[in-house]
Amino acid sequence: MDEEYDVIVLGTGLTECILSGLLSVDGQKVLHMDRNDYYGGDSASLNLTQLYQKFRNSPPPEALQLGRDRDYAVDLIPKFILSSGELTRMLVHTDVTRYLEFKVIAGSYVYRDGKISKVPSSEMEAVMSPLMGFFEKRRAQKFFSYLQYWKENDPATHQGFDVNKSSMKELYAKFGLEAGTQDFVGHAMALWLDDDYITKPARQTIDRIILYTQSMARYGKSPYIYPLYGLGELPQAFARLSAIYGGTYMLDKKIESVNVDPETGYFTGVTSGGETVKAKKVIGDPSYFGAGQDPTEGGKLRVVETGKVIRAICILKHPIPGTDNADSAQIIIPQNQVGRKNDIYIAAVSSAHNVAAPNVWIAIVSTIVETSVPEREILPGLQLLGNVVDKFISITPLYAPTSSGTNDNIFITKSYDATSHFETVVEDVSDVWQRVKGEKLVLKKRETEIEA
């Protein structure tokens, strides 16, 4: 390993693979390493045998009649792609779409007052929605109309409201929207993780709602798309991109040490299998930088646990009740609807996406852990699923870096959160890029359309 690289990337999770691909396209000399003998890390997709082996250490029970092993590609971390969102722009910008096929998710739903309903995203849908009473529908119609016609450079469309200075709470009050309506607008459309956004300037929330409605308008059924054969295809596609642009990949490589200069504290290289490879910078997921371990004597604490996420992978033999027999769906249970601080997310896919045997659905319920009894916290989500054939529970710590990395050239990504969409992952990619390169990530616009 005599060569020197611009960047070493540790771990082949989606965040790391996107960064590896983007850096390779940018002309950086990249070496990408993983301790596992497969791509994807925490964002891998497993076949049926692998799923049961991971969670039960046993083969799938024949009595459940779950079909062929090879029909399955079960995501460990379920997320959908906003069809007009930043990840879609990255896919198009890098031309990674040539390696992938996508299918539209059939519906986007929100939980309110004990039942689920389709999320309205236009004036017409607001009028038809069972989420609101007659007078609230009229108020919501005016709210959506305001968003539809709002233009930054046309003060006449602002109706005397300064979105850059006034809060979202004030905008809700301007249209008289009820708390329940605010819940689905803020959490199921703007996709905020909590209610902190309400006191902040309305502009960012408006931008997020417009992104949701633009994504909805692109394909019609829902704002989300999903790759056939599971999310495990995404890291591999970005890995192929990196390789085309000169990136080098090494799987099944145990990382013995991440090395720094004892005098300057700057990163110098990585040791694997007794050999050391040099590079100017390193990027990696928290598991390569002491996640879950006590710092060694005199060592630096590089990552800190920020919370835990619980996920329940559920196998069903029917669509989720109340989704009009949809082959796939996202359901968001806003925190206030179930007396929590964090939303509960449900992502459901099926054989229509080549991730399960015929007439089998995979529904994954997830949320941020708030109590000492995490399984009880996801009950509101599990109760919406109907009969569950089998389920697999995981409780995973969430880690974040303790520093930006600019003082030692060690740049660490964040763990994947409980959301069932990719917007927070893309935010992390953009953040790491800016820390590594010292400039914002700018994606050139292409006119290519993703077929879904």
C-alpha positions in Angstrom: 0.0 0.0 0.0 2.6 2.6 -1.1 0.1 4.8 -2.9 -1.1 8.0 -1.2 -4.7 9.1 -1.6 -6.6 12.4 -1.2 -9.3 10.7 0.8 -9.9 7.4 2.5 -13.5 6.5 3.1 -14.4 3.9 5.8 -17.7 2.1 5.6 -20.0 1.5 2.7 -23.2 2.9 4.1 -25.2 5.1 1.8 -23.8 8.4 3.2 -20.2 7.2 2.8 -20.9 5.8 -0.8 -22.6 9.1 -1.9 -19.6 11.1 -0.6 -17.1 8.7 -2.2 -18.9 9.0 -5.5 -19.2 12.8 -5.4 -15.5 13.1 -4.4 -14.4 10.8 -7.2 -16.4 12.8 -9.8 -14.7 15.9 -8.3 -11.3 14.5 -9.3 -10.2 13.3 -5.8 -8.2 10.1 -5.5 -10.4 8.0 -3.2 -9.8 4.7 -1.4 -12.9 3.1 0.0 -12.6 0.4 2.7 -15.1 -1.7 4.6 -14.6 -4.3 7.4 -17.6 -6.3 5.9 -17.5 -8.4 2.8 -20.6 -6.7 1.4 -21.7 -3.2 0.5 -24.2 -1.1 2.5 -23.2 -1.4 6.2 -26.2 -0.4 8.2 -28.1 0.5 5.1 -27.8 -3.0 3.5 -30.8 -5.1 2.3 -31.0 -8.7 3.5 -32.6 -11.8 1.9 -34.9 -13.9 4.1 -32.2 -16.3 5.4 -29.9 -13.4 6.2 -32.7 -11.6 8.0 -33.5 -14.6 10.3 -29.8 -15.3 10.8 -29.1 -11.7 11.9 -32.0 -11.5 14.4 -32.7 -15.1 15.4 -29.6 -17.0 14.4 -31.9 -19.6 12.8 -33.4 -20.3 9.4 -36.8 -19.0 8.4 -39.6 -21.2 9.8 -41.2 -23.3 7.1 -44.6 -23.1 8.8 -44.8 -19.4 7.9 -44.7 -20.2 4.2 -42.8 -17.0 3.3 -41.7 -18.1 -0.1 -38.4 -18.1 -1.8 -35.3 -16.7 -0.1 -34.1 -14.9 -3.2 -37.4 -12.9 -3.5 -36.5 -10.9 -0.4 -34.4 -7.7 0.0 -35.4 -6.4 3.4 -33.9 -3.0 4.3 -32.4 -2.7 7.7 -33.0 1.1 7.6 -36.2 2.0 5.7 -36.2 5.3 3.8 -38.0 6.7 0.8 -36.7 9.2 -1.7 -38.6 12.5 -2.3 -38.9 12.6 -6.1 -38.0 16.3 -6.2 -35.6 16.2 -3.2 -31.9 16.5 -2.9 -31.1 12.8 -3.2 -32.9 12.7 -6.5 -30.8 15.6 -7.7 -27.7 13.8 -6.6 -28.8 10.7 -8.5 -29.4 12.7 -11.6 -26.3 14.9 -11.2 -24.0 11.8 -11.0 -26.0 9.8 -13.6 -26.2 7.0 -11.0 -29.8 6.5 -12.3 -28.4 4.4 -15.1 -27.7 1.6 -12.5 -31.2 1.7 -10.9 -34.9 1.3 -11.5 -37.5 3.1 -9.4 -41.1 2.7 -8.5 -43.5 5.3 -7.0 -44.6 4.7 -3.4 -48.4 4.3 -3.6 -49.5 6.6 -0.8 -48.4 9.1 1.9 -50.6 9.0 5.0 -50.8 10.7 8.3 -52.4 9.5 11.6 -54.9 11.8 13.3 -57.6 11.1 15.9 -57.1 7.3 15.9 -57.1 6.7 12.1 -55.0 7.3 9.1 -55.8 9.5 6.1 -54.0 10.5 2.9 -51.9 13.6 3.3 -53.5 16.4 1.2 -51.0 18.4 -0.9 -53.2 20.8 -2.9 -56.3 23.0 -2.6 -58.5 20.2 -4.2 -57.2 17.5 -1.9 -57.6 19.7 1.1 -61.3 20.2 0.2 -61.8 16.4 -0.1 -59.7 15.3 2.9 -61.4 13.6 5.9 -58.7 15.1 8.1 -60.6 18.3 8.5 -64.1 19.6 9.2 -66.0 21.9 6.8 -64.8 25.3 8.1 -61.2 24.0 8.6 -61.1 22.8 5.0 -61.9 26.3 3.8 -59.1 27.7 6.0 -56.7 25.0 4.7 -57.7 25.7 1.1 -56.7 29.4 1.6 -53.5 28.3 3.2 -52.5 26.0 0.3 -53.6 28.6 -2.2 -51.3 31.1 -0.5 -48.4 28.7 -0.7 -49.2 27.8 -4.3 -49.1 31.4 -5.5 -46.4 32.8 -3.2 -43.4 34.2 -5.1 -40.4 35.6 -3.4 -40.0 38.5 -5.9 -43.7 39.4 -6.0 -44.8 41.3 -2.8 -48.4 41.2 -4.0 -48.4 37.4 -3.3 -47.1 37.9 0.3 -50.4 39.2 1.7 -48.4 41.5 4.0 -46.6 38.6 5.7 -42.8 38.5 5.8 -41.8 34.8 5.7 -38.2 35.6 6.5 -39.0 37.4 9.8 -42.3 36.1 11.0 -42.6 32.6 12.5 -44.5 29.6 11.3 -46.7 29.9 14.3 -47.8 33.4 13.1 -48.5 32.0 9.6 -50.7 29.3 11.0 -52.5 31.9 13.1 -53.0 34.1 10.0 -55.0 31.4 8.4 -56.5 30.1 11.7 -55.3 26.5 11.2 -56.2 24.1 14.0 -53.5 22.2 16.0 -54.3 18.9 14.2 -53.9 20.5 10.8 -50.6 22.1 11.9 -49.5 18.6 12.9 -49.9 17.0 9.5 -48.6 20.1 7.6 -45.5 20.4 9.8 -44.7 16.7 10.2 -46.2 14.9 7.2 -45.5 17.6 4.6 -42.6 19.8 5.8 -41.2 16.6 7.4 -40.0 18.3 10.6 -38.8 15.9 13.3 -40.3 18.0 16.2 -42.2 21.2 16.9 -39.1 23.5 17.2 -39.8 24.8 13.7 -43.0 26.6 14.8 -41.1 29.5 16.5 -38.6 29.9 13.6 -39.1 32.0 10.5 -41.7 30.5 8.2 -39.6 30.6 5.1 -37.9 27.2 5.6 -41.1 25.4 6.3 -42.7 27.0 3.2 -39.8 25.8 1.1 -40.2 22.3 2.5 -43.9 22.2 1.9 -43.4 23.4 -1.7 -40.8 20.6 -2.2 -43.3 18.1 -0.9 -46.1 19.3 -3.3 -43.6 19.5 -6.2 -42.6 15.9 -5.5 -46.3 14.9 -5.2 -47.0 16.5 -8.6 -44.2 14.7 -10.4 -45.7 11.2 -10.3 -49.1 11.7 -8.8 -49.7 8.9 -6.3 -47.2 10.1 -3.6 -44.1 12.3 -3.3 -41.9 9.3 -2.8 -40.0 6.9 -5.1 -38.1 3.7 -4.1 -35.5 1.6 -5.9 -36.5 -1.9 -7.1 -34.7 -4.6 -5.2 -34.3 -2.5 -2.0 -32.2 0.4 -0.7 -29.1 -1.8 -0.7 -28.9 -1.0 -4.4 -28.2 2.6 -3.7 -24.7 2.3 -2.0 -23.6 -0.1 -4.7 -24.7 2.3 -7.4 -22.6 5.1 -5.9 -19.7 2.7 -5.4 -19.8 1.9 -9.2 -19.8 5.6 -9.9 -16.7 6.1 -7.7 -14.9 3.2 -9.4 -15.6 4.6 -12.9 -13.9 7.8 -11.8 -10.9 6.0 -10.5 -12.0 5.1 -6.9 -10.5 2.0 -5.4 -12.6 -0.4 -3.3 -11.4 -2.9 -0.7 -14.0 -5.0 1.2 -13.5 -7.4 4.0 -10.7 -5.2 5.4 -10.4 -5.0 9.2 -9.3 -1.5 10.2 -6.7 -1.8 12.9 -6.0 1.8 13.5 -6.8 5.3 12.2 -3.4 7.1 12.5 -2.6 10.7 13.4 0.6 12.7 13.6 1.6 12.7 17.3 2.9 16.3 17.0 0.2 18.0 14.8 -2.8 15.7 15.6 -3.6 15.6 11.9 -4.7 12.4 10.2 -2.0 10.5 8.3 -3.3 7.2 7.3 -5.1 3.9 8.1 -3.6 0.5 9.1 -5.3 -2.7 7.8 -3.8 -6.2 7.8 -0.5 -4.9 9.1 -0.1 -2.4 6.2 -0.6 1.3 6.4 -2.0 3.4 3.6 -1.5 7.2 3.6 -4.0 9.9 2.8 -4.7 13.6 3.5 -8.2 13.1 4.9 -10.5 10.3 6.1 -14.3 10.1 6.1 -16.1 7.3 7.9 -19.2 6.2 9.8 -19.1 6.3 13.7 -18.4 2.6 14.0 -14.8 3.2 12.8 -14.1 5.9 15.4 -15.0 4.3 18.7 -18.8 4.2 18.7 -20.0 2.2 21.6 -16.5 1.9 23.1 -14.7 3.6 25.9 -12.0 5.9 24.7 -8.5 4.4 25.0 -6.2 5.9 27.6 -5.0 9.2 26.2 -7.3 8.7 23.2 -9.7 11.3 21.9 -13.4 10.9 22.2 -14.5 11.4 18.5 -18.2 10.4 18.6 -21.0 10.8 21.2 -24.3 8.9 21.6 -27.2 11.3 21.0 -30.0 8.9 21.5 -31.4 5.6 20.4 -33.8 4.5 17.6 -36.1 1.5 17.7 -37.1 -0.3 14.5 -39.5 -3.1 14.1 -39.3 -5.0 10.8 -42.7 -6.6 10.3 -43.7 -9.3 7.8 -47.4 -9.0 6.7 -49.5 -11.1 4.2 -51.9 -8.2 3.5 -51.7 -4.5 2.8 -51.9 -2.1 5.7 -55.6 -1.5 6.6 -56.9 1.9 5.5 -54.4 2.4 2.7 -56.8 1.3 -0.1 -54.9 -1.9 -0.7 -51.7 0.0 -1.5 -48.7 -2.0 -2.5 -46.6 0.5 -0.5 -47.1 3.5 1.8 -45.5 5.9 4.2 -47.4 6.7 7.4 -46.4 9.4 9.8 -47.8 9.5 13.3 -47.1 13.1 14.6 -45.8 13.3 18.1 -48.7 15.2 19.5 -51.2 12.7 18.3 -49.8 10.0 20.7 -48.4 12.3 23.4 -44.7 11.9 22.4 -41.7 14.2 21.7 -40.8 12.4 18.5 -42.9 11.2 15.5 -43.4 7.5 14.7 -42.7 6.4 11.1 -44.0 3.5 9.1 -42.5 2.5 5.7 -44.2 -0.3 3.9 -43.2 -2.0 0.6 -44.1 -5.3 -1.0 -43.4 -7.7 -3.9 -44.3 -4.9 -6.3 -40.8 -3.5 -5.5 -39.1 -6.9 -5.8 -38.2 -6.9 -2.1 -40.6 -9.7 -0.9 -42.3 -12.9 -2.1 -45.7 -12.5 -3.9 -48.5 -11.2 -1.5 -46.0 -10.3 1.2 -45.6 -6.8 2.6 -42.6 -5.6 4.7 -43.6 -2.8 7.1 -41.0 -1.1 9.3 -42.0 0.9 12.3 -39.5 3.3 13.8 -39.1 6.1 16.3 -36.6 7.8 18.6 -36.5 6.0 22.0 -37.9 8.2 24.8 -38.5 5.7 27.7 -37.0 2.6 29.3 -39.7 0.5 27.5 -39.0 1.2 23.8 -41.2 -1.6 22.4 -44.2 0.0 24.1 -43.4 3.3 22.3 -44.0 1.8 18.8 -47.3 0.2 19.7 -49.4 3.0 18.0 -47.6 2.1 14.8 -47.8 -1.7 15.2 -51.5 -1.5 15.9 -52.1 0.1 12.5 -50.6 -2.9 10.7 -53.2 -5.6 11.4 -52.0 -9.2 11.7 -48.2 -9.4 11.8 -46.8 -12.8 10.6 -43.4 -12.1 12.2 -41.4 -9.2 13.5 -37.8 -8.3 14.3 -36.9 -5.6 16.8 -33.7 -3.6 16.9 -32.6 -0.8 19.2 -29.7 1.1 17.8 -27.7 3.9 19.3 -27.4 7.2 17.3 -24.0 8.7 17.1 -22.7 12.1 16.0 -19.2 13.5 15.7 -17.8 15.6 18.6 -16.0 18.0 16.2 -16.2 19.2 12.7 -12.9 17.4 11.6 -11.3 20.5 10.2 -8.7 20.5 13.0 -7.5 17.0 12.3 -8.9 16.0 8.9 -11.0 13.3 10.4 -14.6 13.7 9.2 -17.3 11.5 10.7 -20.8 11.0 9.5 -23.9 10.7 11.6 -26.0 7.5 12.3 -29.2 7.0 10.4 -32.2 8.5 12.3 -35.8 7.1 12.6 -37.3 9.1 9.7 -38.6 7.1 6.7 -37.2 9.6 4.2 -33.7 10.6 3.0 -33.8 14.3 3.7 -31.7 14.1 6.9 -29.2 11.8 5.2 -28.7 14.3 2.4 -28.2 17.1 4.9 -25.4 15.1 6.5 -23.8 14.5 3.0 -23.9 18.2 2.3 -22.5 19.0 5.8 -19.6 16.6 5.5 -18.8 17.8 2.0 -18.6 21.4 3.2 -16.3 20.4 6.1 -14.1 18.3 3.8 -13.9 20.7 0.8 -14.4 24.0 2.6 -17.2 24.9 0.1 -20.9 24.2 -0.4 -21.9 21.2 -2.4 -23.3 22.5 -5.7 -25.1 20.1 -8.0 -25.4 21.0 -11.6 -28.9 20.9 -12.9 -29.6 18.2 -15.6 -32.8 17.8 -17.5 -32.9 14.0 -17.0 -36.1 12.6 -15.5 -36.1 9.5 -13.3 -38.5 6.9 -14.7 -40.8 5.6 -12.0 
